[in-house]
């Protein structure tokens, strides 16, 4: 543990074995986990609020949870565990709220093929998660001869009807967030970072990168009030991009789209054509060991289907695994918040087969990187989902005792070999 939030912290530097207040390492671990989950919930509720959607219960939970972590308030281990499960429930509500906000504003996503690469002409690449920022940029660049590209977690934007109607939203450039220093360095156009998943830029492209909303970077121009004039002017002043086709991928398998195939899926399962489902997704990152997810998907039998979401998809979304009776074997459900869609599909399948989710032919193999993944994981625990495999490593803030509780109740395990 490490805690230095109060005046009496040991030696004036920090408590590392037990708190002077009496807090032990397990309570410290649970409080850290709660705070990290709040950060993830904050991201989803922030985006929903930007679109005019908010929930009083979600808002109130921030006060309750943060107050719990104040010095000398709560030393009860069981109550902390209960609060983490409540955080999972609140995050489910926040993800549902954001899904409703996205669908209300941009329409329900539809399966859509997306070109990966670049096209001739001026260009702007947009990274992050904020679909409203992208929408406003698309409106402001209409008729200006500028091509707009998504990057990272913005890829699923191509599935939303109100976004893909813009003909100058031409494709996706690059892969996941951790590769942006190399990918943005090679992109000759303007760059817009909208939320988290931005990296401090290289000097080589700092002058053509911009941020907006909550994202900010040192030495980078920040756009206010979604007036993207500086980004547009910069794009028009830079050299034109050239034609470069890298691949074609498909996104837009929102739960409404997947559930519209429910009869075909159920028939394929009953006929033995689909033997197992795998949810493989989450956060990508640069830590060694993440090639596990590439190798896993590449080795899956041909009678299996992969549901994916988040930027973890970039480890394998370029693969052509074919179809089973017209059902693609890789279904990209969207951004990390679209874990809500994966949950809805799992619950619908359980209802169709009259069984518990844990009895479905379904395996969850997840990758995590930051605090939104913590919130999603707690949501899965709240729903009682067991046997999750997590990687590339387990969280450092989880103590052995807390991990044992999670393993005893949910059988969460680290990834090993594909």
KABEL-V286347 format. One record per backbone hydrogen bond with DSSP energy under -1.0 kcal/mol. NH is the residue of the N-H (numbers start at 1). CO is the residue of the C=O. E is the energy in kcal/mol with one decimal. If there is no record, write none. Layout:
nh=NH co=CO e=E
nh=NH co=CO e=E
//
This chain:
nh=3 co=15 e=-1.7
nh=9 co=6 e=-1.3
nh=12 co=9 e=-2.4
nh=13 co=10 e=-1.9
nh=14 co=10 e=-2.0
nh=15 co=3 e=-2.9
nh=19 co=23 e=-3.7
nh=22 co=19 e=-1.7
nh=28 co=24 e=-2.3
nh=29 co=25 e=-2.2
nh=30 co=26 e=-2.4
nh=31 co=27 e=-2.5
nh=32 co=28 e=-2.4
nh=33 co=29 e=-2.4
nh=34 co=30 e=-2.1
nh=35 co=31 e=-2.4
nh=36 co=32 e=-2.6
nh=37 co=33 e=-2.4
nh=38 co=34 e=-2.1
nh=39 co=35 e=-1.6
nh=40 co=36 e=-1.6
nh=41 co=37 e=-2.7
nh=42 co=38 e=-2.6
nh=43 co=39 e=-1.5
nh=44 co=40 e=-1.6
nh=45 co=41 e=-2.8
nh=46 co=42 e=-2.3
nh=47 co=43 e=-1.9
nh=48 co=44 e=-2.0
nh=49 co=45 e=-2.4
nh=50 co=46 e=-2.1
nh=52 co=49 e=-2.0
nh=53 co=48 e=-2.7
nh=59 co=55 e=-2.3
nh=60 co=56 e=-2.6
nh=61 co=57 e=-1.6
nh=64 co=60 e=-1.8
nh=65 co=61 e=-3.0
nh=66 co=62 e=-2.3
nh=67 co=63 e=-2.2
nh=68 co=64 e=-1.5
nh=70 co=67 e=-1.4
nh=80 co=76 e=-1.7
nh=81 co=77 e=-2.2
nh=82 co=78 e=-2.2
nh=83 co=79 e=-2.1
nh=84 co=80 e=-1.9
nh=85 co=81 e=-1.9
nh=86 co=82 e=-2.1
nh=87 co=83 e=-2.4
nh=88 co=84 e=-1.9
nh=89 co=85 e=-1.8
nh=90 co=86 e=-2.8
nh=91 co=87 e=-2.6
nh=92 co=88 e=-1.9
nh=93 co=89 e=-1.8
nh=94 co=90 e=-2.3
nh=95 co=91 e=-2.8
nh=96 co=92 e=-2.3
nh=97 co=93 e=-2.4
nh=98 co=94 e=-2.3
nh=99 co=95 e=-2.4
nh=100 co=96 e=-2.5
nh=101 co=97 e=-2.3
nh=102 co=98 e=-2.8
nh=103 co=99 e=-2.6
nh=104 co=100 e=-2.6
nh=105 co=101 e=-2.0
nh=106 co=102 e=-3.2
nh=107 co=103 e=-1.9
nh=110 co=159 e=-2.4
nh=112 co=251 e=-3.0
nh=114 co=249 e=-3.8
nh=116 co=247 e=-3.0
nh=117 co=172 e=-2.3
nh=118 co=244 e=-2.2
nh=121 co=241 e=-1.7
nh=124 co=147 e=-2.2
nh=125 co=190 e=-2.3
nh=126 co=149 e=-2.8
nh=127 co=192 e=-2.8
nh=134 co=130 e=-1.5
nh=135 co=131 e=-2.5
nh=136 co=132 e=-2.4
nh=137 co=133 e=-2.3
nh=138 co=134 e=-2.6
nh=139 co=135 e=-2.1
nh=140 co=136 e=-2.2
nh=141 co=137 e=-1.3
nh=144 co=141 e=-1.9
nh=147 co=122 e=-2.8
nh=148 co=168 e=-3.5
nh=149 co=124 e=-2.8
nh=150 co=171 e=-2.1
nh=151 co=126 e=-1.6
nh=152 co=175 e=-1.1
nh=154 co=151 e=-1.8
nh=155 co=152 e=-1.9
nh=157 co=154 e=-2.1
nh=158 co=155 e=-1.9
nh=159 co=156 e=-2.0
nh=160 co=157 e=-1.5
nh=162 co=106 e=-2.4
nh=163 co=160 e=-1.6
nh=164 co=160 e=-3.0
nh=165 co=161 e=-1.0
nh=166 co=163 e=-1.5
nh=169 co=166 e=-1.8
nh=170 co=148 e=-1.4
nh=170 co=168 e=-1.3
nh=172 co=115 e=-2.7
nh=173 co=150 e=-3.3
nh=179 co=176 e=-1.8
nh=180 co=177 e=-1.8
nh=183 co=179 e=-2.6
nh=184 co=180 e=-3.4
nh=186 co=182 e=-1.3
nh=190 co=123 e=-2.0
nh=191 co=208 e=-2.5
nh=192 co=125 e=-2.7
nh=193 co=210 e=-2.9
nh=194 co=127 e=-2.1
nh=205 co=202 e=-1.3
nh=208 co=205 e=-1.4
nh=209 co=206 e=-1.3
nh=210 co=191 e=-2.4
nh=211 co=221 e=-2.0
nh=212 co=193 e=-1.4
nh=215 co=212 e=-1.5
nh=220 co=217 e=-1.7
nh=223 co=211 e=-3.5
nh=227 co=224 e=-1.8
nh=232 co=228 e=-2.4
nh=233 co=229 e=-2.8
nh=234 co=230 e=-2.0
nh=235 co=231 e=-2.4
nh=236 co=232 e=-2.1
nh=237 co=233 e=-1.1
nh=241 co=121 e=-2.5
nh=244 co=118 e=-2.6
nh=246 co=116 e=-3.2
nh=247 co=116 e=-1.5
nh=249 co=114 e=-2.5
nh=251 co=112 e=-2.3
nh=253 co=332 e=-2.6
nh=254 co=252 e=-1.7
nh=258 co=254 e=-2.4
nh=259 co=255 e=-2.9
nh=260 co=256 e=-1.0
nh=261 co=258 e=-1.6
nh=262 co=259 e=-1.5
nh=265 co=261 e=-2.6
nh=266 co=262 e=-3.0
nh=267 co=263 e=-2.4
nh=268 co=264 e=-2.3
nh=269 co=265 e=-2.2
nh=270 co=266 e=-2.7
nh=271 co=267 e=-2.1
nh=272 co=269 e=-1.3
nh=273 co=268 e=-2.2
nh=274 co=268 e=-1.6
nh=275 co=303 e=-3.6
nh=276 co=303 e=-1.1
nh=277 co=361 e=-3.0
nh=278 co=305 e=-2.7
nh=279 co=363 e=-3.1
nh=280 co=307 e=-2.1
nh=281 co=365 e=-1.0
nh=282 co=309 e=-2.3
nh=283 co=367 e=-2.0
nh=290 co=287 e=-1.1
nh=292 co=289 e=-1.4
nh=293 co=290 e=-1.2
nh=295 co=291 e=-2.6
nh=296 co=292 e=-2.7
nh=297 co=293 e=-2.1
nh=298 co=294 e=-2.2
nh=299 co=295 e=-1.4
nh=304 co=301 e=-1.1
nh=305 co=276 e=-1.9
nh=306 co=329 e=-3.5
nh=307 co=278 e=-3.1
nh=308 co=331 e=-2.6
nh=310 co=334 e=-2.0
nh=312 co=282 e=-2.8
nh=313 co=310 e=-1.2
nh=314 co=311 e=-1.6
nh=315 co=312 e=-1.7
nh=316 co=313 e=-2.3
nh=317 co=313 e=-2.5
nh=319 co=316 e=-2.2
nh=324 co=327 e=-2.4
nh=327 co=324 e=-1.7
nh=329 co=322 e=-2.3
nh=331 co=306 e=-3.0
nh=333 co=308 e=-3.3
nh=338 co=335 e=-1.5
nh=339 co=336 e=-1.5
nh=340 co=337 e=-1.6
nh=342 co=338 e=-1.5
nh=343 co=339 e=-2.3
nh=344 co=340 e=-2.1
nh=345 co=341 e=-2.3
nh=346 co=342 e=-2.3
nh=347 co=343 e=-2.6
nh=348 co=344 e=-2.1
nh=349 co=345 e=-2.5
nh=350 co=346 e=-2.3
nh=351 co=347 e=-2.0
nh=352 co=348 e=-2.4
nh=353 co=349 e=-2.3
nh=355 co=350 e=-2.6
nh=359 co=356 e=-1.9
nh=360 co=357 e=-1.5
nh=362 co=360 e=-2.4
nh=363 co=277 e=-2.2
nh=365 co=279 e=-2.9
nh=366 co=389 e=-3.0
nh=367 co=281 e=-2.4
nh=368 co=391 e=-2.1
nh=375 co=371 e=-1.8
nh=376 co=372 e=-2.2
nh=377 co=373 e=-2.5
nh=378 co=374 e=-2.1
nh=379 co=375 e=-1.6
nh=380 co=376 e=-2.0
nh=381 co=377 e=-2.0
nh=382 co=378 e=-2.7
nh=383 co=379 e=-1.8
nh=384 co=381 e=-1.9
nh=385 co=380 e=-2.4
nh=387 co=410 e=-2.6
nh=389 co=364 e=-2.6
nh=390 co=413 e=-2.5
nh=391 co=366 e=-1.7
nh=398 co=395 e=-1.1
nh=403 co=399 e=-2.8
nh=404 co=400 e=-2.1
nh=405 co=401 e=-1.7
nh=406 co=402 e=-2.1
nh=407 co=403 e=-2.7
nh=408 co=404 e=-2.9
nh=409 co=405 e=-1.9
nh=410 co=406 e=-2.8
nh=411 co=407 e=-1.4
nh=413 co=388 e=-2.3
nh=415 co=390 e=-1.6
//
